[in-house]
Amino acid sequence: MIPQLPHMIYNPAAGKGQAGKILPQVKEMLHKHGVAYDLTLTARPGHALALSRELAEAGCPLVIAAGGDGTVNEVINGLMQARLNGSSRTALGVLPIGRGNDFAYGADIPHELDEACEALAHNTRCLIDIGLVVGGDYPQGRYFGNGIGLGFDAVVGFEAAKMTHVKGILSYLAAVWNTIFIYSNAPVYEVSFNGQQVQKPFLMVSTMNGRRLGGMFMVAPDGNTGDGMFDVCMEGKISQLGILGVVPKFIKGTQEQHPEVMIVRTNKIHIRAVEGTIPAHADGETVCTAGHELSIELLPGSLEVVTRANGKCA
């Protein structure tokens, strides 16, 4: 039997467990806006991916990812894997109740719970691009909606995930401080894009479909999830003191003013480690801690997403 109602996959562990505490409030808000749905709570990492793939293969019209960027990433992978198996195009809805909620920001999904529930009720949809990264721990590939971070950016995410005493955006700021001292030597990468090849020390290479990472860092201030292009932010070799100076620029989105930062647009990029290794994440989920080669490509207009009520498509 084909599921008729939207199905909400809810991660109670999102936001360091805060999501589990607000589940009654979420149910109340959805009821207020007249959103009917079936509900499954995730029980372990990877559960949302398996559930969303199964739901899409069964013909569910809409899967709602309730959680943070990791939950959304799992659901995106489940829906895209089902598509490869010939399943119909199940749409994605998002209730952003995690820490960073960067995918939601880039896809114009409201951060405030009441508005996000209202958006689901209005059911305004847009087609967005989806990225695919191949390499590291995923030689078969892993999909992503917001961005791939290599180097400093990835290590910040790894450090933030370890923090239990600091929550929300503060965990990312604390992680930046830690990472300055544990990841200050830029590895040498060979980066290929648009027929060009650049080989030099890179502290960070972020391939963005969306705009923001870590809940506050505007890595791609002009990013657009529906324009068929990545915005790739590359940061060369910068001293520890210099990193402290450039962090505020990333928060404001003015980092391209720094001589060691450049942003390019492309739909494919290949990164190879010449000296050192590649730590990388996809939407905050680990791709590798010490990889050697990654290929990243954009799949335009691949996923239908419920966005801001009465909003415009990107």
DRENPA-122672 format. One record per residue (C-alpha): residue in one letter; residue number from 1; chain; y, z, x. Coordinates in pm, 1 decimal, decimal comma, always signed. Example, Ala and Ser with C-alpha at 12.3 -4.5 7.8 and 13.67 -1.06 7.14 Angstrom:
<sites>
<site 'a'; 1; 'A'; <-450,0; +780,0; +1230,0>>
<site 's'; 2; 'A'; <-106,0; +714,0; +1367,0>>
</sites>
This chain:
<sites>
<site 'm'; 1; 'A'; <+0,0; +0,0; +0,0>>
<site 'i'; 2; 'A'; <+344,2; -96,3; +132,4>>
<site 'p'; 3; 'A'; <+577,1; +207,4; +163,0>>
<site 'q'; 4; 'A'; <+865,1; +166,4; -84,1>>
<site 'l'; 5; 'A'; <+1095,3; +445,8; +30,7>>
<site 'p'; 6; 'A'; <+1277,7; +474,9; +363,0>>
<site 'h'; 7; 'A'; <+1088,0; +704,3; +597,1>>
<site 'm'; 8; 'A'; <+1272,0; +963,4; +805,2>>
<site 'i'; 9; 'A'; <+1116,7; +1057,7; +1139,0>>
<site 'y'; 10; 'A'; <+1271,0; +1394,5; +1221,3>>
<site 'n'; 11; 'A'; <+1257,3; +1550,9; +1567,5>>
<site 'p'; 12; 'A'; <+1299,4; +1930,1; +1527,3>>
<site 'a'; 13; 'A'; <+1320,6; +1969,4; +1907,2>>
<site 'a'; 14; 'A'; <+1631,6; +1749,0; +1936,0>>
<site 'g'; 15; 'A'; <+1949,8; +1910,8; +2060,4>>
<site 'k'; 16; 'A'; <+1748,4; +2177,9; +2245,3>>
<site 'g'; 17; 'A'; <+1591,5; +2284,2; +1914,1>>
<site 'q'; 18; 'A'; <+1912,1; +2288,1; +1711,5>>
<site 'a'; 19; 'A'; <+1782,9; +2003,0; +1494,5>>
<site 'g'; 20; 'A'; <+1500,5; +2217,8; +1362,1>>
<site 'k'; 21; 'A'; <+1747,3; +2484,1; +1251,5>>
<site 'i'; 22; 'A'; <+1964,5; +2245,2; +1051,8>>
<site 'l'; 23; 'A'; <+1684,8; +2063,5; +865,7>>
<site 'p'; 24; 'A'; <+1769,1; +2239,5; +533,1>>
<site 'q'; 25; 'A'; <+2131,1; +2126,7; +573,1>>
<site 'v'; 26; 'A'; <+2021,3; +1769,9; +646,2>>
<site 'k'; 27; 'A'; <+1804,9; +1765,4; +332,5>>
<site 'e'; 28; 'A'; <+2094,6; +1901,8; +127,3>>
<site 'm'; 29; 'A'; <+2334,1; +1635,5; +256,3>>
<site 'l'; 30; 'A'; <+2089,4; +1351,4; +190,8>>
<site 'h'; 31; 'A'; <+2030,6; +1481,2; -161,4>>
<site 'k'; 32; 'A'; <+2407,1; +1502,6; -216,6>>
<site 'h'; 33; 'A'; <+2441,6; +1132,8; -133,5>>
<site 'g'; 34; 'A'; <+2138,4; +1031,0; -336,6>>
<site 'v'; 35; 'A'; <+1925,3; +915,2; -43,7>>
<site 'a'; 36; 'A'; <+1555,3; +912,8; -133,4>>
<site 'y'; 37; 'A'; <+1310,6; +918,3; +157,1>>
<site 'd'; 38; 'A'; <+973,4; +1028,1; +286,4>>
<site 'l'; 39; 'A'; <+972,7; +1270,7; +579,9>>
<site 't'; 40; 'A'; <+760,0; +1329,9; +888,3>>
<site 'l'; 41; 'A'; <+841,9; +1582,7; +1160,8>>
<site 't'; 42; 'A'; <+750,0; +1484,5; +1515,2>>
<site 'a'; 43; 'A'; <+506,9; +1710,3; +1697,2>>
<site 'r'; 44; 'A'; <+518,9; +1581,0; +2054,8>>
<site 'p'; 45; 'A'; <+683,5; +1328,2; +2287,6>>
<site 'g'; 46; 'A'; <+577,2; +977,1; +2190,5>>
<site 'h'; 47; 'A'; <+503,3; +1074,7; +1830,1>>
<site 'a'; 48; 'A'; <+812,1; +896,0; +1692,4>>
<site 'l'; 49; 'A'; <+710,1; +574,2; +1868,2>>
<site 'a'; 50; 'A'; <+360,3; +577,3; +1719,5>>
<site 'l'; 51; 'A'; <+486,3; +671,4; +1372,0>>
<site 's'; 52; 'A'; <+757,4; +404,2; +1361,0>>
<site 'r'; 53; 'A'; <+518,4; +132,7; +1479,4>>
<site 'e'; 54; 'A'; <+265,9; +233,7; +1212,9>>
<site 'l'; 55; 'A'; <+534,1; +240,9; +942,1>>
<site 'a'; 56; 'A'; <+671,5; -99,6; +1042,1>>
<site 'e'; 57; 'A'; <+324,4; -252,0; +1049,9>>
<site 'a'; 58; 'A'; <+270,3; -113,8; +697,5>>
<site 'g'; 59; 'A'; <+590,2; -285,2; +579,0>>
<site 'c'; 60; 'A'; <+823,3; +14,8; +545,9>>
<site 'p'; 61; 'A'; <+1172,5; -125,7; +470,3>>
<site 'l'; 62; 'A'; <+1372,1; +132,8; +668,3>>
<site 'v'; 63; 'A'; <+1282,4; +392,2; +932,3>>
<site 'i'; 64; 'A'; <+1542,8; +664,4; +989,0>>
<site 'a'; 65; 'A'; <+1542,6; +823,9; +1334,7>>
<site 'a'; 66; 'A'; <+1676,2; +1178,9; +1300,7>>
<site 'g'; 67; 'A'; <+1728,7; +1325,6; +1646,6>>
<site 'g'; 68; 'A'; <+1895,5; +1239,1; +1973,7>>
<site 'd'; 69; 'A'; <+1895,1; +927,1; +2188,0>>
<site 'g'; 70; 'A'; <+1536,3; +988,2; +2297,5>>
<site 't'; 71; 'A'; <+1414,2; +992,3; +1937,6>>
<site 'v'; 72; 'A'; <+1609,8; +675,7; +1859,8>>
<site 'n'; 73; 'A'; <+1465,4; +508,1; +2169,5>>
<site 'e'; 74; 'A'; <+1110,1; +590,1; +2063,7>>
<site 'v'; 75; 'A'; <+1171,0; +450,6; +1715,2>>
<site 'i'; 76; 'A'; <+1328,3; +134,3; +1857,4>>
<site 'n'; 77; 'A'; <+1020,9; +84,2; +2074,8>>
<site 'g'; 78; 'A'; <+788,2; +138,5; +1779,2>>
<site 'l'; 79; 'A'; <+976,7; -111,9; +1563,3>>
<site 'm'; 80; 'A'; <+997,3; -371,7; +1840,0>>
<site 'q'; 81; 'A'; <+627,0; -334,4; +1926,1>>
<site 'a'; 82; 'A'; <+540,4; -386,5; +1558,7>>
<site 'r'; 83; 'A'; <+754,3; -700,6; +1564,2>>
<site 'l'; 84; 'A'; <+547,1; -835,7; +1852,0>>
<site 'n'; 85; 'A'; <+238,5; -782,2; +1637,3>>
<site 'g'; 86; 'A'; <+388,6; -1003,7; +1367,4>>
<site 's'; 87; 'A'; <+515,8; -730,9; +1135,7>>
<site 's'; 88; 'A'; <+817,7; -784,1; +913,3>>
<site 'r'; 89; 'A'; <+1162,5; -673,6; +1025,0>>
<site 't'; 90; 'A'; <+1185,3; -304,8; +942,6>>
<site 'a'; 91; 'A'; <+1545,6; -183,3; +971,3>>
<site 'l'; 92; 'A'; <+1663,8; +121,5; +1167,3>>
<site 'g'; 93; 'A'; <+1872,4; +408,2; +1032,0>>
<site 'v'; 94; 'A'; <+1998,8; +695,8; +1247,0>>
<site 'l'; 95; 'A'; <+2097,7; +1056,2; +1184,1>>
<site 'p'; 96; 'A'; <+2251,4; +1156,0; +1520,8>>
<site 'i'; 97; 'A'; <+2160,0; +1523,8; +1561,6>>
<site 'g'; 98; 'A'; <+2088,4; +1536,1; +1935,3>>
<site 'r'; 99; 'A'; <+2307,9; +1611,1; +2236,5>>
<site 'g'; 100; 'A'; <+2469,6; +1287,3; +2348,6>>
<site 'n'; 101; 'A'; <+2412,6; +1055,7; +2048,4>>
<site 'd'; 102; 'A'; <+2533,0; +764,5; +2257,9>>
<site 'f'; 103; 'A'; <+2338,4; +494,5; +2074,3>>
<site 'a'; 104; 'A'; <+2499,5; +599,9; +1746,8>>
<site 'y'; 105; 'A'; <+2843,5; +586,2; +1909,0>>
<site 'g'; 106; 'A'; <+2790,5; +231,5; +2034,4>>
<site 'a'; 107; 'A'; <+2640,4; +110,0; +1705,2>>
<site 'd'; 108; 'A'; <+2928,3; +255,4; +1497,2>>
<site 'i'; 109; 'A'; <+2712,1; +516,7; +1326,1>>
<site 'p'; 110; 'A'; <+2914,1; +827,0; +1228,5>>
<site 'h'; 111; 'A'; <+2856,9; +1139,7; +1435,5>>
<site 'e'; 112; 'A'; <+2945,7; +1383,1; +1156,6>>
<site 'l'; 113; 'A'; <+2638,7; +1464,7; +944,8>>
<site 'd'; 114; 'A'; <+2796,1; +1413,5; +602,1>>
<site 'e'; 115; 'A'; <+2936,6; +1073,0; +701,4>>
<site 'a'; 116; 'A'; <+2606,2; +968,5; +858,9>>
<site 'c'; 117; 'A'; <+2423,5; +1050,7; +534,8>>
<site 'e'; 118; 'A'; <+2688,1; +860,6; +340,2>>
<site 'a'; 119; 'A'; <+2628,6; +558,7; +564,4>>
<site 'l'; 120; 'A'; <+2257,5; +567,5; +479,3>>
<site 'a'; 121; 'A'; <+2347,6; +577,7; +110,1>>
<site 'h'; 122; 'A'; <+2580,6; +274,8; +140,3>>
<site 'n'; 123; 'A'; <+2316,4; +89,8; +346,1>>
<site 't'; 124; 'A'; <+2560,7; -140,0; +529,5>>
<site 'r'; 125; 'A'; <+2357,9; -330,2; +789,3>>
<site 'c'; 126; 'A'; <+2428,4; -519,6; +1110,2>>
<site 'l'; 127; 'A'; <+2211,1; -707,7; +1356,0>>
<site 'i'; 128; 'A'; <+2234,3; -565,5; +1707,3>>
<site 'd'; 129; 'A'; <+2101,7; -671,6; +2046,0>>
<site 'i'; 130; 'A'; <+1816,0; -484,9; +2211,5>>
<site 'g'; 131; 'A'; <+1743,8; -459,9; +2583,6>>
<site 'l'; 132; 'A'; <+1408,1; -479,5; +2760,6>>
<site 'v'; 133; 'A'; <+1341,6; -330,1; +3102,9>>
<site 'v'; 134; 'A'; <+1027,7; -419,8; +3300,1>>
<site 'g'; 135; 'A'; <+916,4; -221,6; +3604,9>>
<site 'g'; 136; 'A'; <+884,8; +134,9; +3724,4>>
<site 'd'; 137; 'A'; <+651,1; +330,7; +3496,5>>
<site 'y'; 138; 'A'; <+664,5; +46,9; +3240,7>>
<site 'p'; 139; 'A'; <+523,0; -272,9; +3393,0>>
<site 'q'; 140; 'A'; <+462,4; -388,7; +3033,6>>
<site 'g'; 141; 'A'; <+826,9; -321,3; +2948,9>>
<site 'r'; 142; 'A'; <+1026,9; -67,2; +2749,6>>
<site 'y'; 143; 'A'; <+1297,5; -146,6; +2494,9>>
<site 'f'; 144; 'A'; <+1634,9; +26,2; +2479,3>>
<site 'g'; 145; 'A'; <+1933,5; +25,2; +2248,1>>
<site 'n'; 146; 'A'; <+2217,1; +179,9; +2447,7>>
<site 'g'; 147; 'A'; <+2170,4; +144,3; +2822,1>>
<site 'i'; 148; 'A'; <+1975,8; +161,4; +3146,3>>
<site 'g'; 149; 'A'; <+2106,1; +392,3; +3416,4>>
<site 'l'; 150; 'A'; <+2005,3; +362,9; +3783,3>>
<site 'g'; 151; 'A'; <+2084,7; +599,9; +4065,8>>
<site 'f'; 152; 'A'; <+2342,0; +876,6; +4018,0>>
<site 'd'; 153; 'A'; <+2355,0; +821,8; +3643,2>>
<site 'a'; 154; 'A'; <+1977,8; +865,3; +3607,5>>
<site 'v'; 155; 'A'; <+1966,0; +1178,4; +3821,5>>
<site 'v'; 156; 'A'; <+2241,6; +1333,0; +3608,0>>
<site 'g'; 157; 'A'; <+2018,4; +1278,6; +3304,7>>
<site 'f'; 158; 'A'; <+1717,2; +1429,2; +3480,5>>
<site 'e'; 159; 'A'; <+1922,7; +1735,6; +3577,3>>
<site 'a'; 160; 'A'; <+2069,0; +1776,4; +3227,2>>
<site 'a'; 161; 'A'; <+1718,3; +1773,3; +3077,6>>
<site 'k'; 162; 'A'; <+1622,1; +2072,1; +3294,6>>
<site 'm'; 163; 'A'; <+1902,3; +2290,5; +3160,7>>
<site 't'; 164; 'A'; <+1803,5; +2542,1; +2895,8>>
<site 'h'; 165; 'A'; <+2102,0; +2776,0; +2920,9>>
<site 'v'; 166; 'A'; <+2370,3; +2508,6; +2872,5>>
<site 'k'; 167; 'A'; <+2379,2; +2289,0; +2562,6>>
<site 'g'; 168; 'A'; <+2552,1; +1975,2; +2442,6>>
<site 'i'; 169; 'A'; <+2812,3; +1792,9; +2649,7>>
<site 'l'; 170; 'A'; <+2848,3; +2090,5; +2886,3>>
<site 's'; 171; 'A'; <+2493,9; +2030,6; +3010,2>>
<site 'y'; 172; 'A'; <+2595,4; +1682,3; +3129,1>>
<site 'l'; 173; 'A'; <+2905,8; +1813,3; +3305,6>>
<site 'a'; 174; 'A'; <+2697,9; +2079,6; +3480,5>>
<site 'a'; 175; 'A'; <+2441,6; +1813,5; +3571,8>>
<site 'v'; 176; 'A'; <+2713,6; +1594,0; +3725,6>>
<site 'w'; 177; 'A'; <+2815,4; +1884,7; +3948,9>>
<site 'n'; 178; 'A'; <+2455,0; +1945,2; +4059,0>>
<site 't'; 179; 'A'; <+2392,0; +1575,6; +4121,8>>
<site 'i'; 180; 'A'; <+2692,3; +1543,5; +4353,3>>
<site 'f'; 181; 'A'; <+2508,6; +1769,2; +4600,2>>
<site 'i'; 182; 'A'; <+2154,0; +1635,3; +4559,7>>
<site 'y'; 183; 'A'; <+2226,3; +1261,8; +4531,2>>
<site 's'; 184; 'A'; <+2516,5; +1167,4; +4752,9>>
<site 'n'; 185; 'A'; <+2353,7; +905,6; +4979,5>>
<site 'a'; 186; 'A'; <+2374,4; +568,2; +4809,7>>
<site 'p'; 187; 'A'; <+2054,1; +360,2; +4840,7>>
<site 'v'; 188; 'A'; <+2078,1; -10,1; +4921,9>>
<site 'y'; 189; 'A'; <+1998,3; -234,3; +4624,9>>
<site 'e'; 190; 'A'; <+1976,2; -610,2; +4593,1>>
<site 'v'; 191; 'A'; <+2131,7; -687,9; +4254,7>>
<site 's'; 192; 'A'; <+2092,9; -1039,0; +4108,0>>
<site 'f'; 193; 'A'; <+2286,6; -1164,1; +3802,8>>
<site 'n'; 194; 'A'; <+2455,9; -1484,3; +3682,7>>
<site 'g'; 195; 'A'; <+2325,8; -1678,9; +3983,8>>
<site 'q'; 196; 'A'; <+2480,4; -1424,4; +4224,0>>
<site 'q'; 197; 'A'; <+2308,0; -1181,6; +4457,8>>
<site 'v'; 198; 'A'; <+2478,6; -868,6; +4593,0>>
<site 'q'; 199; 'A'; <+2314,6; -643,9; +4853,2>>
<site 'k'; 200; 'A'; <+2492,5; -320,1; +4946,2>>
<site 'p'; 201; 'A'; <+2475,8; +57,2; +4895,9>>
<site 'f'; 202; 'A'; <+2504,6; +141,5; +4525,9>>
<site 'l'; 203; 'A'; <+2551,0; +495,6; +4405,2>>
<site 'm'; 204; 'A'; <+2497,8; +379,7; +4047,3>>
<site 'v'; 205; 'A'; <+2416,0; +66,9; +3844,7>>
<site 's'; 206; 'A'; <+2441,3; +104,1; +3465,4>>
<site 't'; 207; 'A'; <+2335,8; -184,9; +3243,1>>
<site 'm'; 208; 'A'; <+2495,5; -119,9; +2905,8>>
<site 'n'; 209; 'A'; <+2434,1; -260,8; +2560,4>>
<site 'g'; 210; 'A'; <+2647,5; +17,1; +2409,7>>
<site 'r'; 211; 'A'; <+2953,3; +186,2; +2553,9>>
<site 'r'; 212; 'A'; <+2889,4; +548,9; +2645,9>>
<site 'l'; 213; 'A'; <+2644,0; +771,0; +2837,0>>
<site 'g'; 214; 'A'; <+2607,3; +1147,9; +2852,9>>
<site 'g'; 215; 'A'; <+2806,1; +1199,2; +2534,7>>
<site 'm'; 216; 'A'; <+3139,6; +1147,2; +2709,6>>
<site 'f'; 217; 'A'; <+3124,6; +894,6; +2996,7>>
<site 'm'; 218; 'A'; <+3268,7; +556,8; +2892,0>>
<site 'v'; 219; 'A'; <+3056,3; +353,9; +3130,2>>
<site 'a'; 220; 'A'; <+3123,9; +29,7; +2940,1>>
<site 'p'; 221; 'A'; <+3454,9; +77,5; +2755,3>>
<site 'd'; 222; 'A'; <+3442,9; -278,9; +2617,2>>
<site 'g'; 223; 'A'; <+3069,7; -276,5; +2538,6>>
<site 'n'; 224; 'A'; <+2952,9; -434,0; +2212,8>>
<site 't'; 225; 'A'; <+2598,0; -404,3; +2077,7>>
<site 'g'; 226; 'A'; <+2617,2; -742,8; +1904,7>>
<site 'd'; 227; 'A'; <+2786,3; -977,0; +2153,0>>
<site 'g'; 228; 'A'; <+2474,7; -1103,7; +2332,0>>
<site 'm'; 229; 'A'; <+2581,1; -963,6; +2669,8>>
<site 'f'; 230; 'A'; <+2531,0; -654,4; +2884,3>>
<site 'd'; 231; 'A'; <+2827,8; -483,2; +3047,9>>
<site 'v'; 232; 'A'; <+2700,6; -380,1; +3391,3>>
<site 'c'; 233; 'A'; <+2895,5; -107,8; +3570,0>>
<site 'm'; 234; 'A'; <+2825,2; -95,0; +3945,2>>
<site 'e'; 235; 'A'; <+2954,4; +181,7; +4168,0>>
<site 'g'; 236; 'A'; <+2931,8; +138,0; +4543,9>>
<site 'k'; 237; 'A'; <+2921,3; +399,0; +4817,3>>
<site 'i'; 238; 'A'; <+3156,3; +690,6; +4741,3>>
<site 's'; 239; 'A'; <+3186,6; +1024,6; +4921,8>>
<site 'q'; 240; 'A'; <+3105,2; +1353,4; +4749,3>>
<site 'l'; 241; 'A'; <+3474,8; +1432,9; +4723,4>>
<site 'g'; 242; 'A'; <+3535,9; +1080,6; +4597,8>>
<site 'i'; 243; 'A'; <+3277,0; +1128,2; +4321,0>>
<site 'l'; 244; 'A'; <+3474,6; +1425,9; +4192,6>>
<site 'g'; 245; 'A'; <+3780,0; +1202,5; +4175,4>>
<site 'v'; 246; 'A'; <+3610,6; +915,8; +3992,2>>
<site 'v'; 247; 'A'; <+3435,9; +1126,6; +3724,6>>
<site 'p'; 248; 'A'; <+3757,0; +1167,1; +3516,3>>
<site 'k'; 249; 'A'; <+3801,6; +789,6; +3527,0>>
<site 'f'; 250; 'A'; <+3455,1; +744,1; +3373,2>>
<site 'i'; 251; 'A'; <+3548,9; +986,6; +3097,2>>
<site 'k'; 252; 'A'; <+3864,8; +783,3; +3024,1>>
<site 'g'; 253; 'A'; <+3694,1; +446,3; +3076,4>>
<site 't'; 254; 'A'; <+3932,4; +351,1; +3357,9>>
<site 'q'; 255; 'A'; <+3678,3; +354,5; +3642,8>>
<site 'e'; 256; 'A'; <+3724,9; -16,2; +3715,3>>
<site 'q'; 257; 'A'; <+4057,3; +78,1; +3876,2>>
<site 'h'; 258; 'A'; <+3856,8; +229,4; +4163,1>>
<site 'p'; 259; 'A'; <+3794,3; -19,1; +4448,9>>
<site 'e'; 260; 'A'; <+3422,0; +67,8; +4463,9>>
<site 'v'; 261; 'A'; <+3361,9; +8,5; +4090,7>>
<site 'm'; 262; 'A'; <+3315,2; -326,2; +3920,0>>
<site 'i'; 263; 'A'; <+3199,1; -428,1; +3572,6>>
<site 'v'; 264; 'A'; <+3029,6; -763,6; +3513,9>>
<site 'r'; 265; 'A'; <+2885,7; -926,3; +3203,2>>
<site 't'; 266; 'A'; <+2541,9; -1085,9; +3195,9>>
<site 'n'; 267; 'A'; <+2232,3; -1113,8; +2978,3>>
<site 'k'; 268; 'A'; <+1982,6; -1069,2; +3263,1>>
<site 'i'; 269; 'A'; <+1983,2; -859,5; +3577,9>>
<site 'h'; 270; 'A'; <+1729,9; -785,7; +3851,1>>
<site 'i'; 271; 'A'; <+1749,5; -486,8; +4086,2>>
<site 'r'; 272; 'A'; <+1537,6; -440,2; +4398,3>>
<site 'a'; 273; 'A'; <+1547,6; -139,0; +4631,0>>
<site 'v'; 274; 'A'; <+1603,0; -250,9; +4990,7>>
<site 'e'; 275; 'A'; <+1655,1; +100,8; +5129,4>>
<site 'g'; 276; 'A'; <+1561,8; +408,3; +4927,5>>
<site 't'; 277; 'A'; <+1420,7; +400,6; +4575,8>>
<site 'i'; 278; 'A'; <+1536,8; +357,2; +4216,1>>
<site 'p'; 279; 'A'; <+1558,7; +652,8; +3977,8>>
<site 'a'; 280; 'A'; <+1617,2; +507,6; +3630,9>>
<site 'h'; 281; 'A'; <+1637,1; +599,7; +3264,4>>
<site 'a'; 282; 'A'; <+1646,4; +399,2; +2939,9>>
<site 'd'; 283; 'A'; <+1854,0; +572,2; +2668,9>>
<site 'g'; 284; 'A'; <+1792,0; +897,9; +2854,0>>
<site 'e'; 285; 'A'; <+1413,2; +844,6; +2871,7>>
<site 't'; 286; 'A'; <+1267,2; +826,1; +3223,6>>
<site 'v'; 287; 'A'; <+1175,3; +475,0; +3339,1>>
<site 'c'; 288; 'A'; <+1095,3; +586,7; +3694,9>>
<site 't'; 289; 'A'; <+1196,0; +854,5; +3941,1>>
<site 'a'; 290; 'A'; <+1133,1; +646,9; +4254,2>>
<site 'g'; 291; 'A'; <+1086,5; +283,1; +4152,4>>
<site 'h'; 292; 'A'; <+1127,3; -26,4; +4366,3>>
<site 'e'; 293; 'A'; <+1211,4; -314,6; +4131,9>>
<site 'l'; 294; 'A'; <+1340,4; -356,3; +3776,1>>
<site 's'; 295; 'A'; <+1410,4; -661,7; +3561,4>>
<site 'i'; 296; 'A'; <+1636,5; -618,9; +3258,9>>
<site 'e'; 297; 'A'; <+1709,1; -874,0; +2986,2>>
<site 'l'; 298; 'A'; <+1891,9; -879,7; +2654,5>>
<site 'l'; 299; 'A'; <+1723,8; -985,7; +2329,7>>
<site 'p'; 300; 'A'; <+2012,4; -1090,0; +2102,1>>
<site 'g'; 301; 'A'; <+2020,5; -1001,1; +1732,1>>
<site 's'; 302; 'A'; <+1681,6; -832,5; +1746,5>>
<site 'l'; 303; 'A'; <+1721,6; -528,5; +1521,1>>
<site 'e'; 304; 'A'; <+1888,9; -460,3; +1186,8>>
<site 'v'; 305; 'A'; <+2069,5; -124,9; +1188,5>>
<site 'v'; 306; 'A'; <+2237,2; +76,1; +913,2>>
<site 't'; 307; 'A'; <+2589,9; +136,2; +1037,6>>
<site 'r'; 308; 'A'; <+2911,3; +300,0; +912,9>>
<site 'a'; 309; 'A'; <+2962,6; +289,9; +537,0>>
<site 'n'; 310; 'A'; <+3191,0; -3,2; +447,1>>
<site 'g'; 311; 'A'; <+3220,4; -78,5; +815,9>>
<site 'k'; 312; 'A'; <+3220,4; -411,6; +997,9>>
<site 'c'; 313; 'A'; <+2939,6; -550,6; +1208,1>>
<site 'a'; 314; 'A'; <+2999,1; -541,2; +1582,8>>
</sites>
